[in-house]
Every structure is written in structure tokens, then in C-alpha cells.
Amino acid sequence: MSLSKELARAVEVCAYCPSLCRFACPVEASEGREAASPRFMVGLLHHLGTGVFPWGPEAGEAFGYCDGCGACQSVCDHGNPVPRILQRARAMARDRGFGSGRANRVLEHLAAGFGPGGGVLAGPLREARPELQGRAAPLLVWPSDRCLEAGPETLTATVAFLEGLGFQVALPRPEEYAPSAAWARVLGAEPLAAELGKRLASVAARHGEIFCEEPAEVAAGFAGAGSRVRTWWDVIPEAGLRPGEPATTRFLCEALPDPGMRRIGLAAGLEEVTEGGAPHLSSGGQGLLDLLVPEAAQGLRARLARRLAGEGVLVASPWSARWLREGGVLAVDPGRLVTRKS
Amino acid sequence: MKEPDAGTVPASRLSEAARGLFAAALGERGFSTGALDRFSVARDLWPRELLRSRAGEAPVWPDAVVWPADDVQVAAVYRIATQHRIPVVPVGSSSGVCGGAMPDRGGIVLDLKRHEGIEELDPVSLLCRVRAGTNGERLERELSRHGFTLGHFPSSIYCSTVGGWVAARSAGQLSTRYGKIEDMVVALRGVLPDGTTYATVPSPRSAFGPDFKHLVMGSEGTLGAVTAATFRVWPEPAARRFRAFLAPGVRAGTEAIRRILRRGARPAAVRLYDELDTWIIGSRGSKRDASPLKQAATAVKAALPGLARVVQDMVLGSPRMVKAVEGMLHGCLLILTFEGDPTLTAAEERVAAEECLALGLSDQGEEPARAWFAHRYAVSFKLSPLIADGFFVDTFEVAAPWSDLAALYEGVRSGLGGEVAVMAHFSHAYPEGCSIYFSLAGKGAGEDETRALYDRTWKRALELAGRHGATRSHHHGVGLLKQSGMAGEHGAFMRALAGFKAAVDPAWIANPGKLGLPASAPGPCLTGGT
């Protein structure tokens, strides 16, 4: 695999550029590391080509810094497609055996479950691909907490899987996830907890309004970062429900058996809350929406789907995926991709 | 393209003892001897290094990279480096264009990017303390959120940091209004090479002995690292006005600027492009856009990019062709912007217009200045495609009194124009003089010839500037590129500088071999007994 003439020219232009996109890159801002700057990552391809830097595991890791948000491309006078170049670079690294070790392992796992190239999943994704052509925004993978609790490999593999199918993928950095203790633990990001609000601001800047179907504490993290946030909790009054009453809360906790809801239940004064039945793949929105007046929920879903259809693609929980698809949005839960196999 | 050479990664020369000390002081996340990190900071943006990169030549690799999170860690780095006699090169975003931020002797690159952010904003005193690793554009956006501006807008603002501005005595595009970095810095905090920390008093002025800030500003890491700067900030301008004129030539244009400044007006931006620069860069939005020559060039570029590149090769690669094109061009565009209080800006615009019209400049209205403002950083994007096409491109920013300016301009142009394409604009104007920003482009028959042409051009350029009584750098600094001129420009003060350095840098580890200072400590007569 090599670069097209167009991409090769873009690499050369990047290699001699003063790194004018640096200020826009959220990864560079959070890493504070030259190797994570877009210009260096792209320029590395030039140096690999001249032999000044050798192909090896470090090169493979370098290309993995990019989260594909496209902020660099949006401020580049040349419009150099940095995310696309680095997507290609990651594929070149994988071809040489220098892809991320974790991603390689889970890719094997995926191949075993779904067949080479993604098997049954590849079909619908490929069919959806024409819809994505010409989109300014890449796929935005915003995984559920269940997905995260399955381990960071799930995310890494999912991104690699989707890229292998030819998609551009954007992924929040670990530091950008909502300040859920569980998520921070899973991602090994506890030391960064104090910085989370700041990081979230950069996510909000890139993606605009955030819809959060996660527990209230998570939503509060987004809101604290200055983002516009709507949650199911905002929808409850619209639906004629009365949040905070013990009966409603108990029902929610039973419907959403996860630690976040348990904490909410306990905070609401319930004496005992069952943490959950069997592990589920949804991040919790389904049970909550069941409580809502269907028309209100439907209206919200339609509005969200329209917005996401215009701006990008959300890969979310399977239940969310269903109504997002109804709005013309491709949506797949990355957790499901892996967990279905296991 | 060369075949990859698997043996291209030089091993870090740091001793185990030094590694242990750095790792203990900075933690796992703050210290790296990994190939990727070392390679990523091995070069700055000195165009000569870009030529070497283009030719597939390896840089000198540093032995390690450190990312201190605070002043305590910066001081620890310098103490360990002094103890083990390891060179330390502080960097922000490595956007210097003279080689000053290159670890050309190996050692430690002290990357300050994680030491970033606003520490304090005092809206009453209009002071803002900012950490050295803060990116310029991010700083300006954050200040804007609070209704303020620093007023420092270098072309590199997207890719440079506060520490770099101070270290290299930076100047921004609106410097005539807001001043240069030394006018903005009220106090500095930093670490001397022996690990001693310092913090100057943030008073508006002081007569309590010499102002040591001015020794640090422009020292390019040879006297340690700046870790934070307290700046004067301004309320965001309530008004912004734009005006452009076309001068019949450079002399009339510079005379107009001189008269505007002499009357006390302080435009934010003052930029006079010479004929070639006006044609290539400065005429966006002006009535000259309608000229047949410009229209033909634009049409060719849009329709036949391949042909446009051939024409570009012919023109920029042939100084004679440049002269021929120049002969067809007439008029120099003068861009003026004004910002601040509405009453004052209106008055300044009136003063400027009176002077321009009195000298026979033709009024071009607002549009060319508005267009420049909207695309004021675009020029930085234009250079890399030329390098990718085999050219060298560089800029030479000198300054001189008004009385010497015309001779300096003509002298450098005629002295260099025989071999390379030369164009210029005049900016950063003062009542007593002005800066000239020469853009140079050339191409030899191959990489070796191009590099020889580059070296020859710079040697000649520095000689010419000195001969005409100009300073050899208005705001890019010295680095490795301009070292040869330091002794000539500073004379006996170079000995004093070396003595000061020896006093605070006993192991001579702070960016050694830069700024015209020797690569190793001079004799004891200079060190004051250290």
C-alpha cells in the first residue's frame, strides 16, 4: 500500500509547513508532545520515505495519535486531508506489521467472529458508505460505558475495524471522556480527572451540542465544560413525567441496571437499589425512554437524527442506533461489535 | 527516494545515572529517550534544515526530551544537566527560522508545551501572566473570551509559543500600534542554567538598577529558560478601520509612512509592498486585480496548475526573468489598519490619508486592507509548496533609520538579485526608521547547488546589511544562521555577554554554540573565577 499522487504531494507540503494547524489540534493540546502534532505525524511519512526515520513500532504508534477530528484540515489553507493521510499511514504501518499491538489482537478477534474484513458487518457498513462520501465530518465514535468497561482494546479495535472498511473515524481522547470514575479507571486516566472539564471543552468546540444519554453525573461534566447538553433528564418534564419521585427513580434504576443509576437511586433516597441483571449493551437510554411520552421522545429523536445526519455519524448503543438509522444516520455500537462475539 | 536504512536511530548518549535523575525528577510521562520523541524535536524551521530534510539528510538527534510541568521541574532539569554537563535546548513549538531551537550538539530538549496556560489575568491593571509553553493563537482566543487582546500577532501565531516570542524578541503584524514583545513584557519568570529561579517585579517601570529582562529577551535559550511572562494586555479594540493606497514607487511609499508616524498617528498595521511583492502577494482586493497581467496569471493558475508550476519555475528560478517581470510592474501597495478607540482611530486614518494623498498616492479604499487582514497569516502557507517544488525560500528582516532605508533596500536587492528572486515589504514602522522584510527564493540545478546558493545568498545578505548600517535581525533572532554577524554588530558587549553567561551557566550547557557565543566555556578570564 502506498500513497496516491495527491496524498504524496500533501505530505510534502505538510513536511515543510511551519505547522500552522498546530493550534487547532486537540490532541496536540492535550498531549503537549511534538510527536502528536499533525505536521509531525504527516511529515514522518516523508522521513520514512527518505529512510531518515526507520519503519518500526514507534512509527506505527505515532500515526495512532490522530483522532481524526479534522480540525487541522479545516484550518489548512491547502485543505490537506490530514486525517485521510494518517488513516492511510496507519494502514501502511499495519501492512508492515507495525500496527498497534492491542488493535491487532482484537482485529484478529473480530475476524474470527465476523470473518475476514468484518464479514456480515462489512456489508451494511459498505452499503452505508456512499452516504458518507463528501461529508466534512468523519464518523464520531462515542462509545457507551459498557463498551468502555469491556476494555480500551474494544475501542482501539473498533476504530481499526472501521478504518479498515474505509471510514474516517473520530474518537475522543481518553482525557476527553466524561468524568465518570468508572471510565477514568477503564481508560487509565485517573490522574487526568482534574483536567477533564478542560478537555471536554475542546470536544464541544469540535462537535457542537452534545446529547448525553449517560447518567446525570456524566452530563454534569459536559455542562461544566461549557457545552450545550441535553439529556434524557431534560426530556422527562417535556414528557409529563416528574423526575425525582421515588417511584419514578426506582423504576428508572430497575430499567437501567448500571452503577451510575444505582448511585442516582441511592442519592434520591432509595434504601436499596439493585445494580443490575445481566450485562447489557445499551448505555441506559432505552429503559429511560420507555418512561417518556412516545411523541416527545420521537420528536427528540428526530431532531437529533437530523442534526447528526448533517454533521457526522454517531456510533452509539444498538438501541440508539435504531432510531438514528431511522433518521438516516449510520449508527453502530462498538461495544456490540466485540461483545456479540464473546 | 533513498532506501530506508534500519540503522538510522542513534542511541541516546545519556548515562544511566543521568537518566535515573531525570526520570525521578520528571516522572515517566515527563522524560523520554524514545526515538520518536527525540526525532520530533531534532529540527526547527530553519529553511536550511528543510533543504536537508528534503534531501533525506538526518538531523542531529537530541539524547532525550523532557516535558516539565512547572518551574520546579525546569529547575531540576537544569541542575541535573549542569551536574552532568549535558546541553539543554528549550523549545516551545520549534518554529524558529534561524536554527536557534535545534539541538545541534545533542543533549536535552526541554519542551515547554505542557507548561502552558494563563496563570493570572488582572483586568484592572491590564496585566496577564502566561506560562511559556502557551500557543499564541490559543492565548489570543482565551484573552478574547475575557474581552482583551495582547496585540501580538506574528505570522507564526498559529505555531509559536509565548516563551519563543520572548526568547527571540518577536514582533507582531500590528506592532506599530501595540509594540513589540519587549514593549509588552512587564515581568519575567524563569530558570537560569545553574538551576536558580528568578522572577522580576511586575512594576510598570523601574529605575532600580539595570533592567535584566532585556538581557533575557533575545537570549535564545543561552541564559536558561523563560517559564512565564507577565504582559500588558489591552481591551479588545472598539473600532477597526482599513485603508489602502497605491504608491508610485517604494520611495514615495516609505516617505508616506515616515510622515504618518512623524505626525503621531500609530496605525496598527503598516505594510508597504514593493512592486514584485505587490503583484505576487499584496494586491488581493485592490483595483490592480483587474490588470490584464494579473488576470492572465490567475486564469493560468486556475485552469492549468501544471503550467502554472512551470511558469513559477521559470520565473522564480531565473533572476533575469524576475527582473523582466519587475520591469512590467508599477505601483506599491500600502496597507494601513487602525484599531482602538473609535475617535482616535478615525483621527489617525484622517492623518494617514492626508499624508498619502499629499504625496500623490492613489486611494484604493478599504478592500485591499480588509483582504489583507482577513488573510494576514496566509503567506505562511505559501512557502511550503515552493520548497516541495525544489526551491529554497527564506526571509531576511532588517531594520535601519529612515535616512538609510532606501540605500539598504536598493543595496540588498541589487546585491542579491543577480542570483535569486528578491522581493520586499516594509513593516514595523517607527518614527525613526522601519524594518524591511526581504523574501528570497532560488533554485539550483540540484539539491547541492540549491544549498550552495542558499549559503552564498545568506553570506552576502548579512554582509550587505552590515555595510548599510542595518541590524541583521529585526525580529527573527540569530540562531545558527546569523551568528557570524554578532561580533560585528555588538562588539565588546559579546565579551560581556559571555562573562554573564559563564556566571550563570558554569557548565556552559544552555543552548551552547548559539547567539555568536562559543560552543564551550571560554577561558577563566571571562568566567569571573567560576
Interface residues (C-beta under 8 A of the other chain):
Chain A: R9 E12 V13 C14 A15 Y16 C17 P18 S19 L20 C21 R22 F23 A24 A29 G32 R33 E34 A35 S37 F40 H46 H47 L48 G49 T50 G51 V52 F53 P54 W55 G56 E58 A59 E61 A62 V75 C76 D77 H78
Chain B: M1 K2 E3 P4 D5 A6 G7 T8 V9 G34 A35 L36 D37 F39 S40 V41 L45 L50 S53 R54 G56 E57 A58 P59 V65 W67 S93 S94 S95 D111 K113 R114 E116 G133 N135 G136 E137 R138 S156 I157 Y158 C159 Y377 A378 S380 F381 L383 S384 P385 I387 A388
